[in-house]
Amino acid sequence: MPFREINSKMVEATVVPGQKMFSQRGAMLAYRGEVSFTPNIQGGQGGLMSMIGRRVANEATPLMTVEGSGTVMFGHGGHHIQVINLAGDTLYVEADRLLAFDGTLQQGTMFMGAQGGVMGMVRGQVTGQGLFTTTLKGHGAVAVMAHGGVIELPITPGREVNVDPQAYVAHHGDVRNKLSTALGWRDMVGRGSGEAFQLELSGSGAVYVQASEEKL
């Protein structure tokens, strides 16, 4: 279910019979047609166990199931919106950044230590993501929120991308990531995390970076 970008802070989705989509509660701005919005107790695709995993991980954001026939406009908090189209790969993104996404996508939770071990967990603390992050897998579209606009940086074999962890929004594809220190530990005394750390992503895919170091 593709999204049409109305402006940098609003998108419109076409809802058709027999196809669900999910949105963050409070994200609906206006709609036309016969469209229903109901609380989703399972938190999207993935079933009950996926929901329990997200609850335990504190990575569950209240969602609405959107069904019917019509068009819906979404936006939230005046945040900038980036539409990401998945073609069978997996998107890694914080749950609170999800504005809306196709119901065909399978939602789950990933332990940060699975991508980078101890440094992966440190990365979660530096970025504010905590120890877990949300995954969306399959074919479909996702609208995510960010501060100050988003740029997509391609990641190709042999050409890794280094990102300020606090400007990181999401990534997808066959991507490996690790957290490294840009300064020596002595140099970091008395400094915030900020640019003392770099997130290095390598492989094949893309990373999305916001024009701000501010959390949602």
C-alpha positions in Angstrom: 0.0 0.0 0.0 2.0 3.0 -1.2 2.0 6.3 0.5 1.7 9.6 -1.3 3.7 12.4 0.2 1.5 15.5 0.6 4.4 17.5 2.1 7.4 16.9 4.3 5.2 16.3 7.3 2.0 14.6 5.9 1.4 11.5 3.8 -1.8 10.0 2.3 -2.5 6.3 2.1 -5.2 4.5 0.0 -7.1 1.9 1.9 -8.7 -0.9 -0.1 -11.1 -3.6 1.0 -9.4 -6.8 2.3 -6.1 -5.1 3.1 -5.1 -3.8 6.5 -2.6 -1.2 7.5 -1.4 -0.1 10.9 -0.7 3.4 12.2 0.5 4.9 15.4 -2.4 6.0 17.6 -3.2 9.7 17.1 -1.5 9.8 13.7 -4.7 10.1 11.6 -5.3 13.7 10.5 -8.2 13.3 8.1 -9.8 10.7 5.9 -12.3 10.2 3.1 -14.6 7.2 2.5 -15.7 4.3 4.7 -12.6 3.7 6.8 -12.5 2.2 10.3 -9.8 2.7 13.0 -9.6 0.1 15.9 -7.0 -0.4 18.6 -4.7 -3.2 17.8 -4.0 -5.4 20.9 -1.4 -7.5 19.0 0.7 -4.5 17.9 0.7 -5.4 14.2 1.7 -8.6 12.4 3.6 -11.3 14.1 1.0 -12.8 16.4 0.7 -13.0 20.2 4.3 -14.1 20.9 5.6 -11.2 18.8 3.5 -8.8 20.9 4.7 -10.3 24.2 8.3 -9.9 23.0 7.8 -6.3 22.2 6.1 -5.7 25.6 9.0 -7.3 27.5 11.4 -5.3 25.4 9.5 -2.0 26.0 9.4 -1.7 22.2 5.6 -1.7 21.8 4.0 1.4 20.5 0.2 1.6 20.6 -1.1 0.9 17.1 -4.4 1.3 15.3 -5.7 -1.1 12.6 -6.9 0.8 9.6 -9.4 -1.0 7.3 -12.1 -0.2 4.7 -12.2 1.8 1.5 -10.9 5.4 1.2 -7.9 7.6 1.7 -6.3 8.5 5.0 -3.9 11.4 5.8 -1.3 10.8 8.4 1.1 13.0 10.4 2.2 13.3 14.0 3.8 15.9 16.2 4.9 18.0 13.2 7.7 15.5 12.6 9.2 15.1 9.1 8.2 11.9 7.4 10.2 9.5 5.3 8.5 6.8 3.2 10.6 3.6 2.9 9.6 0.8 0.4 10.7 -2.7 1.3 11.1 -5.4 -1.4 11.4 -8.5 0.8 14.2 -7.2 3.1 14.1 -6.1 6.7 13.8 -2.6 8.1 15.3 -1.9 11.6 13.7 1.1 13.3 12.6 2.3 16.7 8.9 1.6 17.4 8.1 5.2 18.3 9.4 6.4 14.9 6.7 4.3 13.1 3.9 6.5 11.7 2.2 3.9 9.5 3.0 0.7 7.6 1.5 -2.0 5.4 -0.4 -4.8 7.1 1.5 -7.2 4.9 4.7 -6.6 6.7 5.7 -8.9 9.5 6.7 -7.0 12.7 9.1 -8.3 15.3 11.8 -7.4 17.8 15.6 -7.8 17.6 18.0 -7.8 20.6 20.7 -5.2 19.9 23.4 -7.5 21.1 22.6 -9.7 18.1 24.2 -7.1 15.9 27.5 -6.1 17.5 27.5 -8.0 20.8 28.4 -5.8 23.8 29.0 -2.8 21.5 25.6 -3.4 20.0 24.1 -3.0 23.4 26.2 0.1 24.1 25.0 1.4 20.7 21.4 1.0 21.9 22.2 3.1 25.0 24.0 5.8 23.0 21.2 6.2 20.5 18.5 6.0 23.1 17.1 2.8 21.5 17.7 0.7 24.6 18.5 -3.0 24.2 15.9 -3.8 21.5 14.7 -2.4 18.2 11.7 -3.1 16.0 11.9 -5.0 12.7 9.5 -4.9 9.7 10.0 -7.6 7.0 8.4 -8.3 3.7 7.0 -6.4 0.7 5.4 -3.0 1.5 5.7 0.6 2.5 6.6 2.2 5.8 6.3 5.8 6.9 8.8 6.8 9.6 9.2 10.0 11.5 12.3 12.1 12.1 13.5 15.5 13.1 14.6 18.0 10.4 14.2 15.8 7.4 15.9 12.6 6.3 18.5 11.6 3.8 19.0 8.1 2.5 22.6 6.9 2.2 23.2 3.8 0.1 25.5 1.1 1.6 27.5 -1.0 -0.9 30.1 -3.7 -0.4 33.5 -2.1 0.3 32.0 1.3 1.0 30.8 1.5 4.5 29.0 4.5 5.9 29.8 6.1 9.3 26.9 7.8 11.1 26.5 9.8 14.3 24.4 7.3 16.4 22.1 10.1 17.6 21.3 11.1 14.0 20.5 7.4 13.0 16.9 6.8 12.1 16.7 3.3 10.5 18.4 0.9 8.1 17.4 -2.0 5.8 19.1 -4.6 3.7 21.9 -7.1 4.4 23.8 -4.6 6.7 26.2 -5.2 9.5 26.8 -2.5 12.0 29.2 -1.8 14.8 29.9 1.0 17.2 33.4 2.5 17.4 34.9 5.3 19.4 36.1 8.3 17.5 38.1 9.5 20.5 40.2 7.9 23.1 38.6 7.1 26.4 40.6 9.7 28.2 39.5 12.3 25.6 35.9 11.4 26.3 36.0 12.3 30.0 33.5 15.1 30.6 32.0 14.8 27.1 28.6 13.7 26.1 28.3 10.6 23.9 27.5 12.5 20.7 30.4 12.5 18.2 32.6 10.5 20.6 31.0 7.5 19.0 30.5 6.5 15.3 28.1 3.9 14.0 29.8 2.0 11.1 27.4 0.2 8.7 28.7 -2.1 6.0 27.2 -4.6 3.5 24.4 -3.9 1.0 21.4 -1.7 1.8 20.7 1.8 3.0 20.7 3.9 6.2 18.4 6.8 6.9 19.9 9.8 8.8 18.0 12.7 10.2 19.2 16.3 10.2 19.2 16.5 14.0 20.6 14.7 17.1 17.3 15.1 18.8 15.1 12.2 19.9 11.4 12.1 19.0 
